[in-house]
Amino acid sequence: MHQPSEAARTASSPEGRILGSPRRRRLVALLPVLTLVLAGCGGGAGGNAETGGVDDGWKVQVVATTNWHTDLARQIGGDRAEVTGLMGPGVDPHLYQASAGDIDALLGADMAVWNGLNLEANMEEVFEEVGTKVPVVAVGDAVPEALLIAVKDVPGGEYDPHIWFDTEAWAYAAEAVAEAYQEVDPDNADSYQERLEDFTAGLEGLDVDISAMIGQVPERSRVLVTSHDAFSYFARSYGLDVAAIQGKSTAGEATTADIRRVTETIAEAELKTVFIESSVPRQTIDAVLAAAEEAGQPTEVGGELFGDSLGQPADGKGDYEGALMHNATVITEGLR
């Protein structure tokens, strides 16, 4: 993992990397509740955002979607930012519906951070309109296309949104957030750059540690069975295969064919462990366990992974490093 190069920065869309409306969004009708809120809001923090931190005690007010993105905004913002997250531990962003309170919070912010790439699928039209009032950064649009994983068999092209599981991709996301802060709070641009560099250096060290851990797993056992396909970036980075019951999104229903396919993979690789996810109900995993037992290849749950949501801050798994090290530890111990 390395800090984004100038060439790769050029390849990434400027619209996604800085501010404004997301690049990959649909032109759809506005939600009625959003129309009402917009009618009464001017958006942003007005004069404070323009003075860029000159006012005593002023902090950049940021609203982010998942707690992966909330953590990223806090890491880069430091003591210059006050960050509010819309989704806490265990919340599935694929299914999340914005409330009127969420919309009000977004419109009252100095900037907003979301993933895009169809992760927060039910919030597309919200960000479509919020982006006309408040600076918005879609971190998924900051990642060069060469690093993105395409979703198979999707007309028009679509990419796996779980970019935080690739430390190099997440460095581009961090750069996009830092640039957004610098636009909103230019008087403190150097401090955001320093935190970006510290965060990027931490990503490099984390990547080395995880590589060493996963390297302990025998190659034949490097198959990750999960509820949905959230770990393809992680698998690509560390030499694993993913056998997920559902696809990139949890919005669809798992079928008996999906259960059969994953069960066959378990039997072929003689896997002893599968993994549940903190933000996905375990019913489909239980169905796979039952099918594997019936097929003569009994297996068990090797642990819980953080996929679409970070863990609880109190147990050290509520930030990026803590969650990834937890996942790497659980996977290594479960497969080894």
Protein Blocks (a to p, Z undefined) as FASTA:
>chain_A
ZZddfklmmmpcfklmmgcjdfbdcdddddfklmmmmmmpggijhjmmmnnomaghiacd
dddfbfklmmmmmmmnmmmbccddfbdghiafklpccdfklmmmmmmpmbdcdebjolam
mlmmmmmmmmmmbccddfklmpcfklpccdehiehiaadfklmlpmklmmmmmmmmmmmm
mmmmmmlmmmmmmmmmmmmmmmmmmmmmmmmmmmmpcfklmcccdfbdcklmmmmmnopa
cddfbdfbfkbccdfklmmmmmmmmmmnopabdcddfkbcfklmmmmmmmmmmnopacdd
fbdcdfkbccdfklopabfklmmmmmmmmmmmmmZZ
